[in-house]
């Protein structure tokens, strides 16, 4: 009992929750090895997983709550007089849908929005969790952000193959320039393949993880070293980091999906303007 009552070594309430149930902490090895490093999962290593499950459950409960409010179409078209849970979700979902619609047109935006919308809500709530003292953001762990990036990779690869077929792979070699230039096409293919399927998920995951880990570390140091009101400027800065990282993650995800699913029939929707500029602009602000 004394072991369960002691606060664990780490600074998360999830650590304390695991410590309250010794059997739970001792059975963490059932999760297997970590994705990065392939080390057995211990009680501390399971904190990001527990936190991500907590965020996912919270998002599902809130989504069900909002869904119950908008089932009645006649009532749902009337906006709330003040900021409510429904209004909050409408603002977030509306913003990212409009972002996708301007990028790839309304048809593809409706088709692929569930992926980007779910990513936006999950990353947003995960980041915000780190602003609450005693909690850690799941997105400060590379295991979680790498898993999110792999989902994005699998998504735009699947949609790309579905929209373009084998052309999604062959276009990585660039335009055919004849047999004499075959080595150049092979070189272009190798560079594009590495950039698309390796560099993109790595940079997407590391960018989010590093920004949230550093932000959470600074907030923890400020809360531990100063009085109650001194960390407020850092919390304001952290709130800005939370929002910016959600925007960057979802913007790049939308760009990757738009590029993967682009066909000749989509040029009329004006979705492809400035893709390279937007991606560079997003990475510059990360």
C-alpha positions in Angstrom: 0.0 0.0 0.0 2.9 2.4 0.7 4.2 1.8 -2.8 0.8 2.7 -4.3 0.5 5.9 -2.2 3.9 7.3 -3.1 4.0 9.8 -6.0 6.1 8.3 -8.8 9.3 9.7 -10.0 7.8 11.5 -13.0 5.6 14.5 -13.2 2.4 13.3 -14.7 -0.9 12.4 -13.1 -0.9 9.4 -15.4 2.2 8.2 -13.6 0.3 8.5 -10.3 -2.7 6.7 -11.8 -0.5 3.8 -12.8 1.2 3.7 -9.4 -2.2 3.4 -7.7 -2.6 0.1 -9.4 0.7 -1.8 -9.1 -0.6 -4.7 -11.1 -1.3 -2.3 -14.0 2.3 -1.0 -13.9 3.8 -4.4 -13.7 1.9 -5.6 -16.7 2.9 -2.8 -19.0 5.3 -5.3 -20.8 2.2 -6.7 -22.5 2.2 -3.7 -24.7 5.4 -5.1 -26.3 8.4 -3.1 -27.3 8.5 0.6 -28.1 8.3 1.6 -31.8 11.5 3.6 -31.4 14.4 1.8 -29.7 12.4 -1.4 -29.4 12.7 -1.3 -25.6 10.2 -3.1 -23.3 7.4 -0.7 -22.3 7.5 0.1 -18.6 5.1 2.2 -16.5 6.8 5.5 -17.5 7.0 4.5 -21.2 3.3 3.8 -21.2 2.4 7.3 -20.1 2.1 8.7 -23.6 0.0 5.8 -24.7 -2.3 6.2 -21.7 -2.5 9.9 -22.3 -3.4 9.4 -26.0 -6.1 6.9 -25.1 -7.4 9.4 -22.6 -7.5 12.2 -25.3 -9.1 9.8 -27.9 -11.8 8.8 -25.4 -12.4 12.5 -24.4 -12.7 13.5 -28.1 -15.2 10.7 -28.8 -17.4 11.6 -25.8 -17.4 15.3 -26.8 -18.1 14.5 -30.4 -21.1 12.3 -29.4 -22.3 15.2 -27.2 -22.1 17.6 -30.1 -23.7 15.1 -32.5 -26.7 14.8 -30.2 -27.1 18.6 -30.4 -26.9 18.8 -34.2 -29.1 15.8 -35.0 -32.2 18.1 -35.2 -31.5 20.1 -38.4 -34.0 22.9 -37.7 -32.4 23.6 -34.3 -28.8 23.1 -35.4 -29.0 25.9 -38.0 -29.6 28.4 -35.3 -26.2 29.4 -33.8 -25.7 29.6 -30.0 -25.7 33.0 -28.5 -22.4 32.4 -26.7 -19.4 30.1 -27.1 -20.4 26.5 -26.5 -19.0 23.1 -27.1 -21.0 22.9 -30.4 -19.7 26.4 -31.4 -16.1 25.4 -30.6 -16.3 22.3 -32.8 -18.0 24.3 -35.6 -15.2 26.8 -35.6 -12.4 24.2 -35.6 -14.0 22.0 -38.2 -15.1 24.9 -40.4 -11.7 26.4 -40.4 -9.9 23.2 -41.5 -12.6 22.3 -44.0 -12.3 25.7 -45.7 -8.5 25.3 -45.7 -8.8 22.0 -47.5 -11.5 23.4 -49.9 -9.3 26.2 -51.0 -6.4 23.8 -51.5 -8.0 20.9 -53.4 -11.6 22.0 -54.2 -14.9 21.1 -52.4 -15.2 17.5 -53.9 -11.9 16.2 -52.6 -12.1 18.3 -49.4 -15.4 16.5 -48.4 -13.9 13.1 -49.4 -10.7 13.5 -47.3 -11.8 15.8 -44.6 -12.5 13.0 -42.0 -8.8 12.3 -41.9 -7.6 15.9 -41.5 -10.5 16.8 -39.2 -9.7 13.9 -36.9 -6.0 14.7 -36.9 -6.8 18.4 -36.1 -9.0 17.5 -33.1 -6.7 14.8 -31.7 -3.5 16.9 -32.0 -5.3 20.0 -30.6 -6.6 18.3 -27.5 -3.3 16.4 -27.0 -1.3 19.7 -27.2 -3.8 21.5 -24.9 -3.4 18.7 -22.3 0.2 19.8 -21.8 -0.9 23.2 -20.7 -2.7 21.8 -17.6 -0.2 21.4 -14.7 0.3 17.7 -13.8 -0.5 16.4 -17.3 1.8 15.6 -20.2 0.9 16.0 -23.8 1.0 12.8 -25.7 2.4 14.7 -28.7 5.6 15.3 -26.7 6.5 11.6 -27.3 8.0 10.6 -30.6 6.3 7.2 -30.4 2.9 9.0 -30.6 3.9 11.5 -33.2 5.6 8.9 -35.3 2.5 6.8 -35.2 0.4 9.8 -36.3 2.9 10.5 -39.1 2.6 6.8 -40.2 -1.1 7.2 -40.3 -0.7 10.2 -42.6 1.8 8.3 -44.7 -0.6 5.4 -45.1 -3.5 7.7 -45.8 -2.0 9.7 -48.6 -0.4 6.6 -50.1 -3.7 4.7 -50.1 -5.6 7.7 -51.6 -2.9 8.3 -54.1 -2.9 4.8 -55.4 -6.7 4.8 -55.4 -6.9 8.1 -57.4 -3.9 7.6 -59.8 -3.2 3.9 -59.7 0.3 2.9 -60.6 0.8 6.5 -61.8 1.2 7.5 -58.2 4.5 5.6 -58.1 5.7 6.2 -61.7 5.3 9.9 -61.5 8.1 10.0 -58.9 10.5 9.3 -61.7 9.6 12.6 -63.4 8.8 13.0 -67.1 10.1 10.3 -69.5 13.1 11.8 -71.3 14.1 8.8 -73.4 16.4 5.7 -72.8 19.5 7.9 -72.9 18.3 9.7 -69.8 17.1 6.6 -67.9 19.8 7.1 -65.2 18.5 10.6 -64.6 14.9 9.2 -64.2 16.2 6.6 -61.8 18.0 9.2 -59.8 14.9 11.4 -59.7 12.8 8.4 -58.6 15.2 7.6 -55.7 15.2 11.2 -54.5 11.5 11.6 -54.7 10.8 8.2 -53.1 13.0 9.0 -50.1 11.5 12.4 -49.8 7.9 11.2 -50.0 7.9 8.0 -48.0 10.8 8.6 -45.5 11.6 12.3 -45.1 7.9 13.5 -44.9 6.8 11.3 -42.0 10.1 11.8 -40.1 10.0 15.6 -40.3 6.2 15.6 -39.6 6.7 13.6 -36.4 9.9 15.2 -35.2 8.6 18.8 -35.7 5.5 18.2 -33.6 7.3 16.2 -31.0 10.2 18.6 -30.4 8.0 21.7 -30.3 5.6 20.2 -27.8 8.3 18.6 -25.7 10.2 21.9 -25.4 7.0 23.8 -24.7 6.0 21.4 -21.9 9.5 21.4 -20.5 9.6 25.2 -20.3 6.1 25.3 -18.7 7.1 22.7 -16.1 10.3 24.6 -15.2 8.4 27.9 -14.9 5.7 26.3 -12.7 8.3 24.7 -10.4 10.6 27.7 -10.1 8.2 30.6 -9.7 5.0 31.6 -8.1 1.5 31.1 -9.5 1.2 34.1 -11.8 4.8 34.3 -13.1 4.4 31.4 -15.6 1.5 33.1 -17.3 3.6 34.6 -20.2 5.0 31.2 -20.9 1.5 29.7 -20.8 0.4 32.3 -23.3 3.4 31.5 -25.6 2.6 27.8 -25.1 -1.0 28.4 -26.2 0.4 29.9 -29.4 2.7 27.0 -30.0 -0.3 24.6 -29.5 -2.4 26.3 -32.2 0.5 26.7 -34.6 1.6 23.1 -34.4 -2.0 21.9 -35.1 -2.1 24.2 -38.1 1.2 23.1 -39.4 0.5 19.4 -39.0 -2.9 19.6 -40.7 -1.7 21.9 -43.4 1.1 19.6 -44.4 -1.2 16.6 -44.2 -3.7 18.3 -46.5 -0.9 19.2 -48.9 0.4 15.6 -49.0 -3.1 14.3 -49.7 -3.8 17.0 -52.3 -0.5 16.2 -54.2 -1.1 12.4 -54.0 -4.7 12.6 -55.3 -4.2 15.2 -58.0 -5.4 14.2 -61.4 -5.9 16.0 -64.7 -9.6 16.4 -64.0 -8.8 18.3 -60.8 -7.0 21.2 -62.5 -10.3 23.0 -63.1 -10.9 23.4 -59.4 -7.9 25.6 -58.9 -6.6 23.5 -56.0 -3.0 23.2 -57.0 -1.9 26.8 -56.8 1.0 27.4 -54.6 1.4 24.0 -53.1 5.2 24.3 -52.9 4.9 27.8 -51.5 2.4 26.7 -48.8 4.5 23.7 -47.8 7.7 25.8 -47.6 5.8 28.5 -45.8 4.4 26.1 -43.2 7.8 24.5 -42.5 9.4 28.0 -42.2 6.9 28.9 -39.5 7.3 25.6 -37.7 
